[in-house]
């Protein structure tokens, strides 16, 4: 515990969240194991420590979720929800999800994603500017999840709003803790699940309703309706906010690095590298929480079992021990590999989908707008501590003509 150095980190502090990187740098050097007395959590910031903790699920448990406020709450976590489980239950649940959440299924919707991006962006050609969050990033991820699940477009706005509401915070304050049963139960999808059961299609929801598996009791069966709702909520909630934030960061970071933007515009084989370097440089999820199952010793300090620990992805991704010149954005960087999607058994199941959405959105943006700047006077960060990104981000597009 090294709070005596004077460094202070607070995930709810607006000043820190606006530009957390100077604080992250101090944490890595002065307090690699940090304790915040006000909010009673510990934090690890060095890449090696964060990576090791992500892989050590026996000590750094997900059983109380990966959200700090839930880890610290008095609620019992609902059973059978993948994001609230460790092995062996997690292994079974993730194995089931991987059978229906396949690369083939995701690749099959790429054309649909592209058509949606085109429909969003075409009206703004020649306009001089537009808010990329309102016009594309805020809605696109939920539309993609809707494509996967087969949710009608008429329902997707209400689904997105319900998911977003669960993550909202008041500036400078922790998230109001809701009953995790309510967060995970997927009740907003209940009517749709019943309808889809009677009207099967080639979508993820139909696959969830029909997949057979062997449960922890050794019984071969299909999912119950409640379990289908749990899975649906996980799929819909996991990629909605974070992927939308990624699109915003791609637009902002490339506006601030026009030479690299021009390179990727001329060579679209760089799109994947741009997405991953942006995820390293400005991670959409700046941290995850874990619950300690046993005492943990590091840097001369023992952290007691039952403590909440934040693993600071934003700090780890810019650790000079892992990345040369880490505060420089460089799409040609060797071994971009980052921890933004986690590591090990809790590695983000939707990582490839997020990359696909980011790549397609950027590809179509570059097709229409070879150059753009940011209207900093109106840019506004979203009020949430669980993800970091833009609520409003207006692009200025003086050369808004098709390629």
C-alpha positions as a LaTeX table, in Angstrom:
\begin{tabular}{lrrr}
\hline
Residue & $x$ (\AA) & $y$ (\AA) & $z$ (\AA) \\
\hline
Unk1 & 0.00 & 0.00 & 0.00 \\
Unk2 & 1.70 & 3.18 & $-1.18$ \\
Unk3 & $-0.83$ & 5.97 & $-0.78$ \\
Unk4 & 1.75 & 7.88 & 1.24 \\
Unk5 & 3.40 & 8.99 & $-1.99$ \\
Unk6 & 0.49 & 11.35 & $-2.58$ \\
Unk7 & $-0.80$ & 9.83 & $-5.81$ \\
Unk8 & $-4.59$ & 9.61 & $-5.84$ \\
Unk9 & $-6.70$ & 7.48 & $-8.18$ \\
Unk10 & $-10.48$ & 7.54 & $-8.28$ \\
Unk11 & $-12.50$ & 6.01 & $-11.16$ \\
Unk12 & $-15.34$ & 8.45 & $-10.45$ \\
Unk13 & $-13.26$ & 11.64 & $-10.45$ \\
Unk14 & $-14.18$ & 13.62 & $-13.57$ \\
Unk15 & $-10.80$ & 15.31 & $-13.76$ \\
Unk16 & $-8.94$ & 12.01 & $-13.68$ \\
Unk17 & $-11.30$ & 10.25 & $-16.09$ \\
Unk18 & $-10.99$ & 13.08 & $-18.63$ \\
Unk19 & $-7.26$ & 12.34 & $-18.94$ \\
Unk20 & $-6.30$ & 9.37 & $-16.75$ \\
Unk21 & $-2.88$ & 8.71 & $-18.24$ \\
Unk22 & $-0.75$ & 10.99 & $-16.02$ \\
Unk23 & $-2.37$ & 9.36 & $-12.97$ \\
Unk24 & $-1.84$ & 5.90 & $-14.43$ \\
Unk25 & 1.84 & 6.69 & $-14.99$ \\
Unk26 & 2.24 & 7.75 & $-11.35$ \\
Unk27 & 0.45 & 4.64 & $-10.13$ \\
Unk28 & 2.74 & 2.35 & $-12.13$ \\
Unk29 & 5.86 & 4.00 & $-10.71$ \\
Unk30 & 4.83 & 5.13 & $-7.22$ \\
Unk31 & 1.97 & 2.81 & $-6.21$ \\
Unk32 & 1.82 & $-0.33$ & $-8.37$ \\
Unk33 & $-0.42$ & $-1.80$ & $-5.66$ \\
Unk34 & $-2.70$ & 1.07 & $-4.73$ \\
Unk35 & $-5.41$ & 1.36 & $-2.08$ \\
Unk36 & $-8.25$ & 3.86 & $-2.23$ \\
Unk37 & $-9.49$ & 4.33 & 1.32 \\
Unk38 & $-12.53$ & 6.40 & 0.37 \\
Unk39 & $-14.06$ & 3.72 & $-1.87$ \\
Unk40 & $-12.30$ & 0.71 & $-0.29$ \\
Unk41 & $-10.72$ & $-0.87$ & $-3.35$ \\
Unk42 & $-7.23$ & $-1.89$ & $-4.43$ \\
Unk43 & $-5.76$ & $-1.38$ & $-7.90$ \\
Unk44 & $-3.02$ & $-2.97$ & $-10.00$ \\
Unk45 & $-1.57$ & $-0.90$ & $-12.83$ \\
Unk46 & 1.54 & $-2.56$ & $-14.26$ \\
Unk47 & 1.05 & $-4.73$ & $-17.33$ \\
Unk48 & 2.70 & $-7.84$ & $-15.86$ \\
Unk49 & 0.60 & $-7.62$ & $-12.69$ \\
Unk50 & $-2.67$ & $-7.05$ & $-14.55$ \\
Unk51 & $-1.97$ & $-9.88$ & $-16.98$ \\
Unk52 & $-1.03$ & $-12.27$ & $-14.17$ \\
Unk53 & $-4.18$ & $-11.40$ & $-12.21$ \\
Unk54 & $-6.39$ & $-11.96$ & $-15.28$ \\
Unk55 & $-4.94$ & $-15.43$ & $-15.68$ \\
Unk56 & $-5.22$ & $-16.29$ & $-11.96$ \\
Unk57 & $-8.98$ & $-16.77$ & $-11.70$ \\
Unk58 & $-8.58$ & $-18.89$ & $-8.56$ \\
Unk59 & $-7.39$ & $-15.80$ & $-6.64$ \\
Unk60 & $-8.93$ & $-12.96$ & $-8.67$ \\
Unk61 & $-12.46$ & $-14.28$ & $-8.97$ \\
Unk62 & $-15.28$ & $-13.23$ & $-11.28$ \\
Unk63 & $-17.93$ & $-14.74$ & $-9.01$ \\
Unk64 & $-19.10$ & $-11.30$ & $-7.94$ \\
Unk65 & $-18.96$ & $-9.92$ & $-11.50$ \\
Unk66 & $-16.37$ & $-7.58$ & $-13.00$ \\
Unk67 & $-18.04$ & $-4.32$ & $-11.93$ \\
Unk68 & $-16.66$ & $-2.69$ & $-8.79$ \\
Unk69 & $-20.02$ & $-1.65$ & $-7.36$ \\
Unk70 & $-21.40$ & $-5.18$ & $-7.69$ \\
Unk71 & $-18.28$ & $-6.76$ & $-6.20$ \\
Unk72 & $-18.74$ & $-4.52$ & $-3.16$ \\
Unk73 & $-22.53$ & $-4.94$ & $-2.93$ \\
Unk74 & $-24.48$ & $-7.12$ & $-0.51$ \\
Unk75 & $-26.36$ & $-8.85$ & $-3.29$ \\
Unk76 & $-25.96$ & $-12.54$ & $-4.01$ \\
Unk77 & $-24.93$ & $-13.05$ & $-7.61$ \\
Unk78 & $-27.48$ & $-15.00$ & $-9.69$ \\
Unk79 & $-26.45$ & $-18.53$ & $-10.62$ \\
Unk80 & $-25.98$ & $-19.62$ & $-14.21$ \\
Unk81 & $-24.81$ & $-16.26$ & $-15.56$ \\
Unk82 & $-21.48$ & $-16.58$ & $-17.38$ \\
Unk83 & $-20.11$ & $-13.21$ & $-16.31$ \\
Unk84 & $-20.78$ & $-14.11$ & $-12.64$ \\
Unk85 & $-19.09$ & $-17.52$ & $-12.70$ \\
Unk86 & $-15.68$ & $-19.18$ & $-12.50$ \\
Unk87 & $-14.84$ & $-22.78$ & $-13.46$ \\
Unk88 & $-16.22$ & $-25.37$ & $-13.57$ \\
Unk89 & $-19.60$ & $-23.69$ & $-14.20$ \\
Unk90 & $-18.04$ & $-20.95$ & $-16.33$ \\
Unk91 & $-16.32$ & $-23.54$ & $-18.51$ \\
Unk92 & $-19.65$ & $-25.23$ & $-19.27$ \\
Unk93 & $-21.48$ & $-21.95$ & $-19.92$ \\
Unk94 & $-18.75$ & $-20.50$ & $-22.14$ \\
Unk95 & $-18.45$ & $-23.73$ & $-24.07$ \\
Unk96 & $-22.16$ & $-23.60$ & $-24.77$ \\
Unk97 & $-22.04$ & $-19.98$ & $-25.87$ \\
Unk98 & $-19.05$ & $-20.58$ & $-28.14$ \\
Unk99 & $-21.08$ & $-23.23$ & $-29.98$ \\
Unk100 & $-23.72$ & $-20.69$ & $-31.00$ \\
Unk101 & $-21.66$ & $-17.46$ & $-31.01$ \\
Unk102 & $-19.44$ & $-18.68$ & $-33.85$ \\
Unk103 & $-17.02$ & $-16.86$ & $-36.17$ \\
Unk104 & $-19.10$ & $-18.16$ & $-39.10$ \\
Unk105 & $-22.25$ & $-16.59$ & $-37.70$ \\
Unk106 & $-20.46$ & $-13.28$ & $-37.11$ \\
Unk107 & $-18.83$ & $-13.24$ & $-40.54$ \\
Unk108 & $-22.20$ & $-13.88$ & $-42.14$ \\
Unk109 & $-23.53$ & $-10.54$ & $-40.91$ \\
Unk110 & $-20.62$ & $-8.42$ & $-42.19$ \\
Unk111 & $-22.57$ & $-7.36$ & $-45.27$ \\
Unk112 & $-25.52$ & $-6.35$ & $-43.09$ \\
Unk113 & $-23.21$ & $-4.30$ & $-40.87$ \\
Unk114 & $-21.73$ & $-2.60$ & $-43.91$ \\
Unk115 & $-25.15$ & $-1.76$ & $-45.35$ \\
Unk116 & $-26.15$ & $-0.24$ & $-42.03$ \\
Unk117 & $-22.99$ & 1.92 & $-41.91$ \\
Unk118 & $-23.59$ & 3.08 & $-45.47$ \\
Unk119 & $-27.18$ & 4.06 & $-44.67$ \\
Unk120 & $-25.99$ & 6.03 & $-41.62$ \\
Unk121 & $-23.10$ & 7.83 & $-43.32$ \\
Unk122 & $-24.36$ & 8.57 & $-46.84$ \\
Unk123 & $-26.79$ & 11.34 & $-45.76$ \\
Unk124 & $-23.86$ & 13.32 & $-44.31$ \\
Unk125 & $-21.71$ & 13.45 & $-47.43$ \\
Unk126 & $-21.25$ & 17.13 & $-48.27$ \\
Unk127 & $-22.89$ & 18.26 & $-45.02$ \\
Unk128 & $-19.77$ & 19.74 & $-43.45$ \\
Unk129 & $-20.06$ & 17.71 & $-40.28$ \\
Unk130 & $-22.08$ & 15.42 & $-38.04$ \\
Unk131 & $-22.05$ & 13.79 & $-34.60$ \\
Unk132 & $-20.63$ & 10.31 & $-35.19$ \\
Unk133 & $-21.96$ & 9.08 & $-31.85$ \\
Unk134 & $-25.57$ & 10.04 & $-32.48$ \\
Unk135 & $-25.53$ & 9.12 & $-36.15$ \\
Unk136 & $-23.62$ & 5.83 & $-36.00$ \\
Unk137 & $-21.79$ & 4.71 & $-32.84$ \\
Unk138 & $-24.67$ & 4.87 & $-30.37$ \\
Unk139 & $-26.98$ & 2.69 & $-32.42$ \\
Unk140 & $-24.80$ & 0.45 & $-34.57$ \\
Unk141 & $-23.70$ & $-2.09$ & $-31.90$ \\
Unk142 & $-27.28$ & $-2.75$ & $-30.80$ \\
Unk143 & $-28.34$ & $-3.11$ & $-34.42$ \\
Unk144 & $-25.57$ & $-5.70$ & $-34.87$ \\
Unk145 & $-26.64$ & $-7.60$ & $-31.76$ \\
Unk146 & $-30.18$ & $-7.38$ & $-33.13$ \\
Unk147 & $-28.96$ & $-8.91$ & $-36.39$ \\
Unk148 & $-27.35$ & $-11.78$ & $-34.47$ \\
Unk149 & $-30.30$ & $-12.38$ & $-32.18$ \\
Unk150 & $-32.94$ & $-11.64$ & $-34.79$ \\
Unk151 & $-34.51$ & $-8.82$ & $-32.77$ \\
Unk152 & $-36.79$ & $-6.68$ & $-34.97$ \\
Unk153 & $-35.50$ & $-3.16$ & $-35.67$ \\
Unk154 & $-38.61$ & $-1.70$ & $-34.04$ \\
Unk155 & $-37.49$ & $-3.13$ & $-30.68$ \\
Unk156 & $-33.79$ & $-2.31$ & $-30.86$ \\
Unk157 & $-33.88$ & 1.30 & $-29.63$ \\
Unk158 & $-35.71$ & 0.37 & $-26.43$ \\
Unk159 & $-33.33$ & $-2.56$ & $-25.88$ \\
Unk160 & $-30.30$ & $-0.30$ & $-26.26$ \\
Unk161 & $-31.72$ & 2.32 & $-23.89$ \\
Unk162 & $-32.48$ & $-0.29$ & $-21.24$ \\
Unk163 & $-28.92$ & $-1.65$ & $-21.44$ \\
Unk164 & $-27.35$ & 1.81 & $-21.33$ \\
Unk165 & $-29.41$ & 2.79 & $-18.29$ \\
Unk166 & $-27.86$ & $-0.03$ & $-16.28$ \\
Unk167 & $-24.37$ & 1.45 & $-16.75$ \\
Unk168 & $-25.08$ & 5.15 & $-16.25$ \\
Unk169 & $-23.54$ & 7.00 & $-13.31$ \\
Unk170 & $-23.88$ & 10.48 & $-11.89$ \\
Unk171 & $-20.69$ & 12.50 & $-12.46$ \\
Unk172 & $-18.26$ & 11.95 & $-9.59$ \\
Unk173 & $-20.27$ & 9.15 & $-7.97$ \\
Unk174 & $-20.34$ & 5.34 & $-8.08$ \\
Unk175 & $-22.94$ & 3.55 & $-10.13$ \\
Unk176 & $-26.19$ & 3.01 & $-8.27$ \\
Unk177 & $-26.16$ & $-0.69$ & $-7.53$ \\
Unk178 & $-29.09$ & $-2.54$ & $-9.02$ \\
Unk179 & $-30.01$ & $-6.09$ & $-8.09$ \\
Unk180 & $-27.77$ & $-8.22$ & $-10.37$ \\
Unk181 & $-30.73$ & $-10.55$ & $-10.89$ \\
Unk182 & $-32.43$ & $-7.64$ & $-12.63$ \\
Unk183 & $-29.31$ & $-6.76$ & $-14.63$ \\
Unk184 & $-28.92$ & $-10.31$ & $-15.89$ \\
Unk185 & $-32.42$ & $-11.65$ & $-16.14$ \\
Unk186 & $-33.11$ & $-10.27$ & $-19.60$ \\
Unk187 & $-36.77$ & $-9.55$ & $-18.89$ \\
Unk188 & $-36.82$ & $-6.89$ & $-21.61$ \\
Unk189 & $-36.44$ & $-9.80$ & $-24.07$ \\
Unk190 & $-39.03$ & $-12.15$ & $-22.54$ \\
Unk191 & $-41.84$ & $-11.52$ & $-25.03$ \\
Unk192 & $-39.45$ & $-11.74$ & $-27.94$ \\
Unk193 & $-38.03$ & $-15.08$ & $-26.72$ \\
Unk194 & $-41.54$ & $-16.52$ & $-26.56$ \\
Unk195 & $-42.29$ & $-15.25$ & $-30.06$ \\
Unk196 & $-39.03$ & $-16.60$ & $-31.50$ \\
Unk197 & $-39.67$ & $-20.02$ & $-29.92$ \\
Unk198 & $-42.82$ & $-20.23$ & $-32.04$ \\
Unk199 & $-41.16$ & $-18.63$ & $-35.09$ \\
Unk200 & $-37.67$ & $-20.14$ & $-35.46$ \\
Unk201 & $-35.14$ & $-18.57$ & $-37.81$ \\
Unk202 & $-31.44$ & $-18.71$ & $-38.64$ \\
Unk203 & $-30.34$ & $-16.50$ & $-35.77$ \\
Unk204 & $-28.55$ & $-16.71$ & $-32.45$ \\
Unk205 & $-31.78$ & $-16.70$ & $-30.44$ \\
Unk206 & $-33.10$ & $-19.77$ & $-32.26$ \\
Unk207 & $-29.75$ & $-21.49$ & $-31.72$ \\
Unk208 & $-29.92$ & $-20.74$ & $-27.98$ \\
Unk209 & $-33.44$ & $-22.09$ & $-27.78$ \\
Unk210 & $-32.49$ & $-25.37$ & $-29.44$ \\
Unk211 & $-28.89$ & $-26.17$ & $-28.49$ \\
Unk212 & $-28.42$ & $-29.34$ & $-26.45$ \\
Unk213 & $-25.73$ & $-29.62$ & $-23.80$ \\
Unk214 & $-24.75$ & $-31.60$ & $-20.72$ \\
Unk215 & $-25.21$ & $-29.52$ & $-17.56$ \\
Unk216 & $-23.24$ & $-29.64$ & $-14.30$ \\
Unk217 & $-25.49$ & $-32.45$ & $-13.04$ \\
Unk218 & $-24.67$ & $-34.61$ & $-16.06$ \\
Unk219 & $-28.11$ & $-34.13$ & $-17.62$ \\
Unk220 & $-28.37$ & $-33.61$ & $-21.38$ \\
Unk221 & $-30.97$ & $-30.94$ & $-22.05$ \\
Unk222 & $-31.79$ & $-27.61$ & $-23.69$ \\
Unk223 & $-31.70$ & $-24.25$ & $-21.94$ \\
Unk224 & $-34.63$ & $-23.16$ & $-19.81$ \\
Unk225 & $-36.37$ & $-19.92$ & $-20.78$ \\
Unk226 & $-34.70$ & $-18.17$ & $-17.83$ \\
Unk227 & $-31.29$ & $-19.39$ & $-18.97$ \\
Unk228 & $-31.99$ & $-18.19$ & $-22.51$ \\
Unk229 & $-32.85$ & $-14.77$ & $-21.10$ \\
Unk230 & $-29.60$ & $-14.74$ & $-19.11$ \\
Unk231 & $-27.56$ & $-15.53$ & $-22.21$ \\
Unk232 & $-29.44$ & $-13.00$ & $-24.30$ \\
Unk233 & $-28.79$ & $-10.25$ & $-21.76$ \\
Unk234 & $-25.09$ & $-11.12$ & $-21.65$ \\
Unk235 & $-24.81$ & $-10.98$ & $-25.46$ \\
Unk236 & $-26.77$ & $-7.74$ & $-25.73$ \\
Unk237 & $-25.14$ & $-5.95$ & $-22.82$ \\
Unk238 & $-21.54$ & $-7.02$ & $-23.27$ \\
Unk239 & $-20.86$ & $-5.44$ & $-26.65$ \\
Unk240 & $-23.28$ & $-2.53$ & $-26.73$ \\
Unk241 & $-21.57$ & 0.30 & $-24.86$ \\
Unk242 & $-17.97$ & $-0.79$ & $-25.44$ \\
Unk243 & $-18.22$ & $-1.22$ & $-29.22$ \\
Unk244 & $-19.98$ & 2.11 & $-29.60$ \\
Unk245 & $-17.18$ & 3.78 & $-27.66$ \\
Unk246 & $-14.60$ & 2.12 & $-29.90$ \\
Unk247 & $-16.09$ & 3.76 & $-32.99$ \\
Unk248 & $-15.90$ & 7.15 & $-31.27$ \\
Unk249 & $-12.27$ & 6.63 & $-30.30$ \\
Unk250 & $-11.33$ & 5.54 & $-33.82$ \\
Unk251 & $-12.74$ & 8.80 & $-35.18$ \\
Unk252 & $-11.07$ & 10.97 & $-32.53$ \\
Unk253 & $-7.64$ & 9.34 & $-32.49$ \\
Unk254 & $-7.34$ & 9.30 & $-36.28$ \\
Unk255 & $-8.39$ & 12.95 & $-36.45$ \\
Unk256 & $-5.43$ & 13.66 & $-34.17$ \\
Unk257 & $-3.07$ & 11.48 & $-36.23$ \\
Unk258 & $-3.85$ & 12.53 & $-39.83$ \\
Unk259 & $-0.69$ & 10.98 & $-41.30$ \\
Unk260 & $-1.69$ & 7.54 & $-40.05$ \\
Unk261 & $-5.27$ & 8.14 & $-41.16$ \\
Unk262 & $-4.01$ & 8.81 & $-44.67$ \\
Unk263 & $-1.93$ & 5.62 & $-44.56$ \\
Unk264 & $-4.90$ & 3.43 & $-43.68$ \\
Unk265 & $-7.06$ & 5.20 & $-46.24$ \\
Unk266 & $-4.57$ & 4.22 & $-48.92$ \\
Unk267 & $-3.92$ & 0.73 & $-47.52$ \\
Unk268 & $-7.02$ & $-0.90$ & $-46.03$ \\
Unk269 & $-5.01$ & $-3.94$ & $-44.96$ \\
Unk270 & $-4.05$ & $-1.72$ & $-41.99$ \\
Unk271 & $-7.63$ & $-1.51$ & $-40.69$ \\
Unk272 & $-7.16$ & $-4.35$ & $-38.22$ \\
Unk273 & $-3.99$ & $-2.82$ & $-36.83$ \\
Unk274 & $-5.74$ & 0.54 & $-36.44$ \\
Unk275 & $-8.53$ & $-1.06$ & $-34.43$ \\
Unk276 & $-6.15$ & $-2.87$ & $-32.08$ \\
Unk277 & $-3.79$ & 0.04 & $-31.58$ \\
Unk278 & $-6.80$ & 2.23 & $-30.77$ \\
Unk279 & $-8.02$ & $-0.36$ & $-28.25$ \\
Unk280 & $-4.56$ & $-0.26$ & $-26.65$ \\
Unk281 & $-4.22$ & 3.50 & $-26.75$ \\
Unk282 & $-7.76$ & 4.37 & $-25.60$ \\
Unk283 & $-9.37$ & 1.23 & $-24.12$ \\
Unk284 & $-13.15$ & 1.40 & $-24.08$ \\
Unk285 & $-13.19$ & $-0.46$ & $-20.77$ \\
Unk286 & $-10.50$ & 1.24 & $-18.62$ \\
Unk287 & $-10.64$ & $-1.40$ & $-15.89$ \\
Unk288 & $-12.36$ & $-4.51$ & $-14.59$ \\
Unk289 & $-12.96$ & $-5.54$ & $-10.99$ \\
Unk290 & $-12.20$ & $-8.82$ & $-9.29$ \\
Unk291 & $-13.04$ & $-10.29$ & $-5.88$ \\
Unk292 & $-10.15$ & $-11.81$ & $-3.90$ \\
Unk293 & $-10.82$ & $-15.36$ & $-2.75$ \\
Unk294 & $-7.65$ & $-15.52$ & $-0.63$ \\
Unk295 & $-5.06$ & $-13.08$ & 0.71 \\
Unk296 & $-2.85$ & $-11.63$ & $-2.01$ \\
Unk297 & 0.70 & $-10.45$ & $-1.39$ \\
Unk298 & 2.58 & $-7.96$ & $-3.56$ \\
Unk299 & 5.02 & $-5.09$ & $-3.10$ \\
Unk300 & 5.41 & $-5.81$ & 0.61 \\
Unk301 & 1.67 & $-5.60$ & 1.31 \\
Unk302 & $-0.98$ & $-8.23$ & 1.98 \\
Unk303 & $-4.40$ & $-7.56$ & 0.50 \\
Unk304 & $-7.02$ & $-9.48$ & 2.52 \\
Unk305 & $-9.41$ & $-12.03$ & 1.05 \\
Unk306 & $-12.77$ & $-10.51$ & 0.22 \\
Unk307 & $-11.25$ & $-7.29$ & $-1.09$ \\
Unk308 & $-12.25$ & $-5.65$ & $-4.36$ \\
Unk309 & $-9.38$ & $-5.16$ & $-6.82$ \\
Unk310 & $-9.44$ & $-3.05$ & $-9.97$ \\
Unk311 & $-7.24$ & $-4.22$ & $-12.82$ \\
Unk312 & $-6.38$ & $-1.02$ & $-14.67$ \\
Unk313 & $-6.34$ & $-1.88$ & $-18.38$ \\
Unk314 & $-5.74$ & 1.75 & $-19.33$ \\
Unk315 & $-2.58$ & 1.81 & $-17.23$ \\
Unk316 & $-1.33$ & $-1.62$ & $-18.28$ \\
Unk317 & $-1.76$ & $-0.79$ & $-21.97$ \\
Unk318 & 0.69 & 2.09 & $-21.63$ \\
Unk319 & 3.31 & 0.44 & $-19.42$ \\
Unk320 & 6.79 & 1.18 & $-20.79$ \\
Unk321 & 7.93 & $-2.18$ & $-19.41$ \\
Unk322 & 5.74 & $-3.82$ & $-22.05$ \\
Unk323 & 5.50 & $-1.30$ & $-24.93$ \\
Unk324 & 8.26 & 0.91 & $-26.36$ \\
Unk325 & 7.16 & 4.55 & $-26.40$ \\
Unk326 & 3.73 & 3.58 & $-25.01$ \\
Unk327 & 2.16 & 7.05 & $-25.08$ \\
Unk328 & 2.66 & 7.29 & $-28.84$ \\
Unk329 & $-0.13$ & 6.11 & $-31.15$ \\
Unk330 & 1.51 & 3.89 & $-33.76$ \\
Unk331 & $-0.44$ & 1.56 & $-36.05$ \\
Unk332 & 2.87 & 0.01 & $-37.18$ \\
Unk333 & 3.82 & $-0.99$ & $-33.64$ \\
Unk334 & 5.29 & $-4.48$ & $-33.26$ \\
Unk335 & 3.10 & $-6.84$ & $-31.22$ \\
Unk336 & 0.20 & $-4.48$ & $-30.50$ \\
Unk337 & $-1.41$ & $-7.14$ & $-28.27$ \\
Unk338 & $-3.30$ & $-5.41$ & $-25.43$ \\
Unk339 & $-5.36$ & $-6.41$ & $-22.39$ \\
Unk340 & $-8.49$ & $-4.44$ & $-23.31$ \\
Unk341 & $-10.43$ & $-7.65$ & $-23.98$ \\
Unk342 & $-8.94$ & $-9.39$ & $-20.97$ \\
Unk343 & $-6.88$ & $-12.58$ & $-20.93$ \\
Unk344 & $-7.44$ & $-16.22$ & $-20.14$ \\
Unk345 & $-10.76$ & $-17.88$ & $-19.52$ \\
Unk346 & $-12.68$ & $-14.60$ & $-19.15$ \\
Unk347 & $-11.34$ & $-13.22$ & $-22.45$ \\
Unk348 & $-14.14$ & $-11.25$ & $-24.10$ \\
Unk349 & $-16.30$ & $-13.62$ & $-26.13$ \\
Unk350 & $-17.34$ & $-10.75$ & $-28.40$ \\
Unk351 & $-13.82$ & $-9.48$ & $-29.14$ \\
Unk352 & $-13.87$ & $-10.54$ & $-32.78$ \\
Unk353 & $-17.33$ & $-9.05$ & $-33.26$ \\
Unk354 & $-16.14$ & $-5.73$ & $-31.80$ \\
Unk355 & $-13.13$ & $-5.76$ & $-34.12$ \\
Unk356 & $-15.39$ & $-6.52$ & $-37.09$ \\
Unk357 & $-17.71$ & $-3.62$ & $-36.28$ \\
Unk358 & $-14.83$ & $-1.21$ & $-35.75$ \\
Unk359 & $-13.13$ & $-2.26$ & $-38.97$ \\
Unk360 & $-16.27$ & $-1.97$ & $-41.11$ \\
Unk361 & $-17.33$ & 1.36 & $-39.59$ \\
Unk362 & $-13.89$ & 2.87 & $-40.16$ \\
Unk363 & $-13.68$ & 1.46 & $-43.68$ \\
Unk364 & $-16.96$ & 3.11 & $-44.67$ \\
Unk365 & $-16.08$ & 6.35 & $-42.88$ \\
Unk366 & $-12.85$ & 6.58 & $-44.89$ \\
Unk367 & $-14.71$ & 5.78 & $-48.11$ \\
Unk368 & $-16.72$ & 8.98 & $-47.71$ \\
Unk369 & $-14.58$ & 11.35 & $-45.68$ \\
Unk370 & $-10.86$ & 11.36 & $-46.50$ \\
Unk371 & $-10.23$ & 14.06 & $-43.90$ \\
Unk372 & $-12.00$ & 15.16 & $-40.72$ \\
Unk373 & $-11.41$ & 17.18 & $-37.59$ \\
Unk374 & $-13.08$ & 17.24 & $-34.17$ \\
Unk375 & $-15.34$ & 19.97 & $-32.81$ \\
Unk376 & $-13.77$ & 20.06 & $-29.34$ \\
Unk377 & $-16.17$ & 22.73 & $-28.10$ \\
Unk378 & $-19.08$ & 20.27 & $-28.19$ \\
Unk379 & $-17.23$ & 16.99 & $-27.49$ \\
Unk380 & $-18.49$ & 15.38 & $-24.29$ \\
Unk381 & $-17.49$ & 12.19 & $-22.47$ \\
Unk382 & $-20.21$ & 9.76 & $-21.41$ \\
Unk383 & $-21.19$ & 9.70 & $-17.71$ \\
Unk384 & $-20.19$ & 6.19 & $-16.76$ \\
Unk385 & $-17.28$ & 4.72 & $-14.83$ \\
Unk386 & $-17.48$ & 1.23 & $-16.31$ \\
Unk387 & $-16.60$ & 2.26 & $-19.87$ \\
Unk388 & $-14.87$ & 5.35 & $-21.22$ \\
Unk389 & $-15.87$ & 7.08 & $-24.41$ \\
Unk390 & $-17.79$ & 9.87 & $-26.05$ \\
Unk391 & $-21.40$ & 10.87 & $-25.52$ \\
Unk392 & $-21.10$ & 13.53 & $-28.20$ \\
Unk393 & $-18.37$ & 13.81 & $-30.82$ \\
Unk394 & $-19.01$ & 16.03 & $-33.80$ \\
Unk395 & $-16.78$ & 15.51 & $-36.83$ \\
Unk396 & $-15.96$ & 18.45 & $-39.09$ \\
Unk397 & $-15.72$ & 17.13 & $-42.65$ \\
Unk398 & $-14.69$ & 19.93 & $-45.01$ \\
Unk399 & $-14.02$ & 17.45 & $-47.81$ \\
Unk400 & $-17.11$ & 15.33 & $-47.42$ \\
Unk401 & $-17.14$ & 13.84 & $-50.91$ \\
Unk402 & $-17.23$ & 10.19 & $-51.92$ \\
Unk403 & $-13.98$ & 8.61 & $-52.97$ \\
\hline
\end{tabular}
